[in-house]
Amino acid sequence: MKGWLQAGRNPFGLYLYREDVDGIAIQFAAEIIGTVSDKPWGMYEFALNGPDDTLVRVGLAEPLTRPRLQMR
C-alpha cells in the first residue's frame, strides 16, 4: 500500500488518556487546534495535528467541576 497516505488527509488518529491534560497542553500550546475544554461527550481534552497529519487528542473523563486551564 505504498503511497496511499496523502499529506493533510491522514485517516488515522490517536487518543491519549492522561491525568495531566493541562500540563501537556502547556507544553504543546502552539500546536493545539481549538481549545482545551470540556467536551459534550464527557471528556476534558484538546487536539493537535501530529506527524503525518495524524489527529492527536489528549484527554480525561472526569467530573466537570474541577478548575480548568485558561489558555489564551
Residue pairs with C-beta under 8 A, 6 or more apart in sequence:
5 52
7 52
7 53
8 53
9 53
10 52
10 53
10 54
10 55
12 54
12 55
13 54
13 55
13 56
13 57
14 50
14 54
14 55
14 56
14 57
15 56
15 57
15 58
15 59
16 24
16 56
16 57
16 58
16 59
17 59
17 60
17 61
18 24
18 58
18 59
18 60
19 60
21 36
21 44
21 45
21 46
21 58
21 59
21 60
21 69
22 36
22 68
22 69
24 58
25 32
25 36
25 46
25 58
25 69
25 71
26 69
26 71
28 48
29 71
31 48
31 49
32 46
32 47
32 48
32 71
33 46
33 47
33 48
33 49
34 46
34 47
35 46
35 71
36 44
36 45
36 46
36 68
36 69
36 71
37 44
37 45
37 46
37 68
38 44
38 64
38 68
39 45
39 59
42 61
43 59
43 60
43 61
44 59
44 60
44 61
44 62
44 64
44 66
44 68
45 57
45 58
45 59
45 60
46 57
46 58
46 59
47 55
47 56
47 57
47 58
48 56
48 58
49 55
49 56
50 56
